[in-house]
Amino acid sequence: MSGQGSTGNIIAAICNIFFPGLGQLIQGRLGAAIIFAIVCVGGYALWWLVIPAIIAGIFHLWSILDAATYKNHD
């Protein structure tokens, strides 16, 4: 990935729309991918408690923005 706003980052952000953490996995950031996936899937699974679903929604949006604005610091 070359930098913020690059085509690779946009593709990663689009992947995150469908499954949280997938974009980070595409970017090679396994730790962030696992955290976003667990929090979002767990929160959405507990939707009837409302608060976990709200937290999951916030993390889902955060994962999309994180993938879109990621800068590789090589």
Secondary structure, 3 states (H helix, E strand, C coil): CCCCCCHHHHHHHHHHHHCCCHHHHHCCCHHHHHHHHHHHHHHHHCHHHCHHHHHHHHHHHHHHHHHHCCCCCC
